[in-house]
């Protein structure tokens, strides 16, 4: 039970199961935000009153039924003030209905599928760019950097909607870039070997291969890279935005393109909250690890929430949602601006990165 000297912030998070690596980073980012806010005396709620942040979380084991049970526990038993989302589009999709039923805003940093926002739910505030924007810039980048490469093959997961939304963004972009073609190939979620994928690649003979499947399957498919058709000249992978991609694949990752929601060297003017350098240093001190964009996004969610509470001078969910709808600001993570009706993020921009000898290089944005 929460009390009037605290802001009780709750979430269901994947600390075990298939999303555990991402879930652990997300929780560490939120814990760093809690430390940052409490070191300043808490969140300004109204009339100079500050309240400390108390976190309550439960492991959902990367499974929908546990995520739903956790959110019911947080709302009904713990009676939290603020509900943060879980990690992954599938788990976010599963719990947003509960938030809507309870008229509780779901501050969503970890579910990027556009489908989450397609039902006009009032309870959503999205922090990260949607999945359809992840590699939307790739066809234009190819047209400018490698105009002779025109045959693109997108391997996307048929589990959930995230992979399809990534593929859709590429397809929409290709429609306005002359001369390119896209072959969309749904990949079964229960892969045990990659022979079928290799046969598919040889049937298509693509020049560009894009992976939008699960993190483990992207690693598995990448490990077969030496057996791909010689026509393949460019590889892009959703997983390439994470440091573990290169740590797992070493030289196989070299040259691979990927999307990232945040990189420490990219700066923004007039930011609310700390700088990227502060976040990077503080995260490394607290966790002993280098943060990926997942941790940056969860921390930035706390910053946006803090600003909304300050401006609304309230913890009332309807007031916070209205304030979020009007908010247009920058944090170290980038711009925050949502569509007022759906809550989908419209201001933030995805970065295109490329792995070079174990380091991520942020590529300059291409012409719109």
C-alpha positions in Angstrom: 0.0 0.0 0.0 1.4 3.4 -1.0 1.4 6.4 1.3 1.4 10.2 0.8 5.1 10.7 1.3 6.0 8.5 -1.7 5.2 8.0 -5.3 4.7 4.2 -5.8 5.9 3.2 -9.2 5.2 -0.4 -10.3 6.0 -2.6 -13.2 6.1 -6.2 -14.4 9.5 -6.9 -15.9 11.3 -9.9 -17.5 14.2 -10.9 -15.2 14.0 -14.5 -16.4 13.0 -16.1 -19.7 13.7 -15.1 -23.2 13.6 -11.3 -22.6 15.7 -11.4 -19.5 18.8 -9.5 -20.9 16.6 -6.7 -22.1 14.4 -6.7 -19.0 17.4 -6.5 -16.7 18.7 -3.5 -18.5 15.3 -1.8 -18.4 15.0 -2.4 -14.7 18.5 -1.1 -14.1 17.6 2.1 -16.0 14.5 2.6 -13.9 16.4 2.0 -10.7 19.0 4.6 -11.7 16.1 7.1 -12.4 14.8 6.3 -8.9 18.3 7.0 -7.4 18.6 10.2 -9.4 15.2 11.6 -8.3 15.5 10.6 -4.7 18.9 12.3 -4.5 17.2 15.5 -5.4 14.6 15.0 -2.6 12.0 13.4 -4.7 9.4 14.3 -7.4 7.8 17.8 -7.1 4.1 17.0 -6.9 2.4 20.2 -5.9 3.1 23.5 -4.0 6.8 22.6 -3.5 5.9 19.2 -2.0 8.3 16.5 -3.0 7.8 12.8 -2.7 10.4 10.0 -2.9 10.0 7.3 -5.5 9.4 3.7 -4.3 9.7 1.0 -6.9 7.7 -2.2 -6.8 8.3 -4.9 -9.5 7.6 -8.5 -10.1 9.3 -10.9 -12.6 6.9 -11.9 -15.4 9.3 -14.6 -16.6 8.8 -13.3 -20.2 5.4 -14.8 -20.2 2.0 -13.1 -20.9 0.1 -14.8 -18.0 2.6 -13.7 -15.4 2.7 -10.2 -16.8 -1.0 -9.9 -16.5 -1.1 -11.3 -13.0 1.6 -9.0 -12.0 -0.2 -5.9 -13.2 -3.4 -7.0 -11.5 -1.3 -7.3 -8.3 0.2 -3.9 -8.7 -3.1 -2.1 -9.4 -5.4 -4.0 -7.0 -3.2 -5.0 -4.1 -0.2 -2.6 -4.1 -2.4 0.3 -5.4 0.5 2.0 -7.1 0.4 5.6 -8.3 2.3 5.0 -11.6 2.3 2.0 -13.9 5.3 1.4 -16.1 5.1 -1.1 -19.0 7.0 -4.4 -19.3 9.6 -5.1 -21.9 8.6 -6.4 -25.4 5.6 -5.7 -27.6 3.8 -9.0 -26.8 3.8 -8.4 -23.0 2.9 -4.7 -23.4 0.0 -5.7 -25.7 -1.2 -8.1 -23.0 -1.2 -5.7 -20.1 -2.4 -2.5 -21.8 -6.0 -3.8 -21.8 -5.8 -4.1 -18.0 -4.4 -0.5 -17.7 -7.3 0.7 -19.9 -9.9 -1.1 -17.7 -8.4 0.6 -14.6 -8.1 4.0 -16.3 -4.4 3.8 -15.5 -1.8 5.3 -17.8 0.8 2.8 -19.0 4.1 4.5 -19.5 5.4 2.4 -22.3 9.2 2.3 -23.0 9.5 -1.4 -24.0 6.7 -2.2 -26.5 7.4 -0.7 -29.9 4.9 -2.5 -32.2 2.6 0.0 -33.9 -0.2 -2.4 -33.2 -0.2 -1.5 -29.5 -1.3 2.0 -30.4 -3.8 1.1 -33.1 -6.9 0.9 -30.9 -7.0 4.5 -29.7 -6.5 3.6 -26.1 -6.4 6.7 -23.8 -4.2 4.9 -21.3 -1.0 4.8 -23.4 2.1 7.0 -23.5 4.8 5.8 -25.8 8.5 6.8 -25.3 10.4 5.0 -28.0 9.9 5.3 -31.8 7.5 2.7 -33.1 8.7 -0.5 -34.8 7.7 0.7 -38.3 10.4 3.4 -38.0 13.2 1.1 -36.9 14.6 0.6 -40.4 12.5 3.0 -42.4 15.6 4.9 -43.3 17.4 1.9 -44.8 16.1 2.0 -48.4 17.0 5.7 -48.7 20.4 5.1 -47.2 20.9 2.3 -49.7 19.8 4.5 -52.6 22.4 7.1 -51.6 25.3 4.9 -50.5 24.9 1.8 -52.7 22.4 2.6 -55.5 23.2 -0.5 -57.5 21.9 -2.7 -54.6 18.2 -3.0 -55.3 17.0 -6.5 -54.2 16.0 -6.5 -50.5 14.9 -9.6 -48.5 13.3 -9.1 -45.1 13.2 -12.1 -42.8 10.6 -11.2 -40.1 9.1 -13.2 -37.2 5.6 -14.4 -37.6 5.2 -14.4 -33.8 3.4 -11.3 -32.6 3.3 -8.1 -34.6 6.7 -6.4 -34.0 8.6 -8.1 -36.8 5.8 -7.4 -39.3 5.8 -3.7 -38.3 9.5 -3.4 -38.9 9.0 -5.0 -42.3 6.1 -2.7 -43.1 8.2 0.4 -42.5 10.8 -0.9 -45.0 8.2 -1.7 -47.5 6.6 1.7 -47.3 9.9 3.4 -47.6 10.8 1.3 -50.7 7.6 2.5 -52.4 9.0 6.0 -52.6 12.6 5.0 -53.6 12.8 4.2 -57.3 14.2 0.9 -58.5 14.2 -1.2 -55.3 12.2 -4.3 -54.7 11.4 -6.1 -51.4 10.8 -9.8 -50.7 9.1 -10.3 -47.3 9.6 -13.7 -45.8 7.8 -14.7 -42.5 9.9 -16.9 -40.3 8.4 -19.5 -38.0 9.0 -18.8 -34.3 10.0 -22.4 -33.5 13.2 -22.6 -35.6 15.4 -25.5 -34.7 17.8 -25.2 -37.7 18.4 -22.6 -40.4 18.6 -24.8 -43.5 15.2 -23.6 -44.7 16.3 -20.0 -44.4 19.5 -20.7 -46.4 17.5 -22.3 -49.2 15.2 -19.3 -49.2 18.1 -16.9 -49.6 19.5 -18.9 -52.5 16.1 -18.9 -54.1 15.8 -15.2 -53.8 19.5 -14.2 -54.3 19.1 -10.9 -52.5 21.6 -8.1 -52.4 20.4 -6.8 -49.0 19.3 -9.1 -46.1 17.3 -7.6 -43.2 16.6 -9.6 -40.0 13.6 -8.8 -37.8 13.2 -11.9 -35.8 14.0 -12.8 -32.1 17.3 -11.9 -30.7 18.5 -15.5 -30.4 17.3 -16.3 -34.0 19.1 -13.3 -35.4 22.3 -14.5 -33.8 21.7 -18.0 -35.1 21.0 -16.8 -38.6 24.0 -14.5 -38.6 26.3 -17.4 -37.7 25.4 -19.0 -41.0 26.5 -15.9 -42.8 29.5 -17.5 -44.5 27.1 -19.9 -46.3 24.8 -17.1 -47.7 24.7 -16.4 -51.5 27.5 -14.3 -52.8 25.0 -11.7 -54.0 24.4 -10.5 -50.4 26.4 -7.2 -50.0 24.6 -5.5 -47.1 23.1 -6.9 -43.9 20.8 -5.2 -41.4 19.5 -6.6 -38.2 17.2 -5.3 -35.5 19.4 -6.9 -32.8 22.4 -5.0 -34.1 21.4 -2.0 -32.1 22.4 -3.9 -28.9 25.9 -4.3 -27.6 25.4 -8.1 -27.0 25.0 -8.5 -30.8 28.7 -7.8 -31.4 29.8 -9.4 -28.1 28.2 -12.7 -29.2 29.2 -12.6 -32.9 32.6 -10.9 -32.9 33.8 -10.5 -36.5 30.6 -11.8 -37.9 28.9 -8.6 -36.8 31.4 -6.4 -38.7 29.6 -4.1 -41.2 26.1 -5.0 -40.0 23.6 -2.2 -39.9 21.0 -1.8 -37.2 18.5 0.6 -35.5 19.2 2.2 -32.2 16.9 4.5 -30.1 19.9 6.1 -28.4 23.7 6.3 -28.6 25.8 8.2 -26.1 27.6 10.5 -28.6 24.4 12.0 -30.0 23.3 15.2 -28.2 20.2 17.3 -28.1 19.6 21.0 -27.2 17.8 22.2 -24.1 17.4 18.9 -22.4 15.4 18.1 -19.3 17.4 16.1 -16.8 21.0 14.9 -17.0 23.3 14.5 -20.0 24.2 11.3 -21.8 27.6 11.4 -20.2 26.1 11.5 -16.8 23.7 8.7 -17.6 26.5 6.6 -19.1 28.9 7.1 -16.2 26.2 6.6 -13.5 24.8 3.5 -15.1 28.2 1.9 -15.4 29.0 2.7 -11.7 25.7 1.4 -10.5 25.5 -1.8 -12.6 29.0 -2.4 -13.8 27.7 -2.7 -17.4 27.5 -0.4 -20.4 23.9 0.6 -21.1 22.1 0.0 -24.4 19.2 2.1 -25.6 16.8 -0.1 -23.6 18.2 1.2 -20.3 18.4 4.8 -21.7 14.7 4.6 -22.7 13.5 3.3 -19.4 15.5 6.0 -17.6 14.1 8.7 -20.0 10.6 7.4 -19.3 11.2 8.4 -15.7 12.3 11.8 -16.8 9.2 12.4 -18.9 7.0 11.1 -16.1 8.7 13.5 -13.6 8.1 16.5 -15.9 4.5 15.5 -16.4 3.9 15.2 -12.7 5.6 18.6 -12.2 3.5 20.3 -14.8 0.2 18.7 -13.9 0.9 19.2 -10.1 -0.9 15.9 -9.7 -0.7 12.1 -9.8 -4.1 11.9 -11.3 -3.9 9.7 -14.4 -6.2 11.7 -16.6 -4.3 14.9 -15.8 -1.0 13.2 -16.5 -2.2 11.8 -19.8 -3.4 15.3 -20.9 -0.1 16.8 -19.8 1.9 14.2 -21.8 -0.3 15.0 -24.8 0.8 18.6 -24.7 4.4 18.0 -23.8 7.2 18.6 -26.3 10.7 18.4 -24.9 14.1 16.9 -25.2 15.9 14.6 -22.9 19.4 13.0 -23.4 17.4 10.2 -25.1 16.0 12.5 -27.8 12.7 14.3 -28.4 9.5 13.4 -26.7 6.3 14.2 -28.5 3.2 11.9 -28.8 0.1 11.8 -30.9 -2.6 13.0 -28.5 -5.2 10.5 -29.6 -3.2 7.2 -29.7 -0.2 8.0 -27.5 2.3 6.8 -30.1 5.7 8.5 -30.2 6.0 11.0 -33.1 9.0 13.2 -32.0 11.7 10.7 -31.3 14.0 9.5 -34.1 15.7 6.1 -34.6 19.4 6.2 -35.4 21.0 4.0 -38.0 24.2 2.4 -36.7 26.9 0.1 -38.3 29.3 -2.2 -36.5 33.0 -1.5 -37.3 35.6 -3.6 -35.5 33.6 -4.1 -32.4 32.3 -0.5 -32.2 29.0 1.1 -33.1 29.3 4.0 -35.6 26.2 6.3 -35.9 25.6 7.0 -39.5 24.5 10.5 -40.5 20.8 10.9 -41.3 20.0 10.6 -45.0 17.8 13.1 -46.9 14.1 12.8 -46.2 
